[in-house]
C-alpha cells in the first residue's frame, strides 16, 4: 500500500457508486480502450488503446499515475463468458 496518501482511502469510498452513474452513451465512446478514472469515479481523465499509451498520456498531462483507477471498457454487445 502506498503510504504517501495514508489519509486517503483507495479508491474513494464513493467510486463504485459514482462510476455506476456515468452516462452509458458517454462510456460508449471508450469501448475497446484503456481508461483512467478519476479517484472518485466521476470522470474519465484519459484513454488510449493500450495501457502503455495511457500511462504515457497521463504523464504528458501531468496526472499522477498513482492517483487514478485503471480500467478497460468492454463492448457491452460482446459476451465474455
FENFENDA-V185387 format. One line per field, one symbol per residue. phi: phi as a letter, one per 30 degrees, with the letter a starting at -180 (. if undefined). psi: psi as a letter, one per 30 degrees, with the letter a starting at -180 (. if undefined). Layout:
# FENFENDA-V185387
phi: ???
psi: ???
This chain:
# FENFENDA-V185387
phi: .dddbddcdcdeeceeddddcdeedddedceicdbcddecicacdaaadbddddeddddddicddccbcdabcddddcdcd
psi: kjffhffjlkakfgeeeeeffkkeeeeffgkglkljklefgflkellleleeeeeeeeeefgkjfghljklkjlkffkkg.
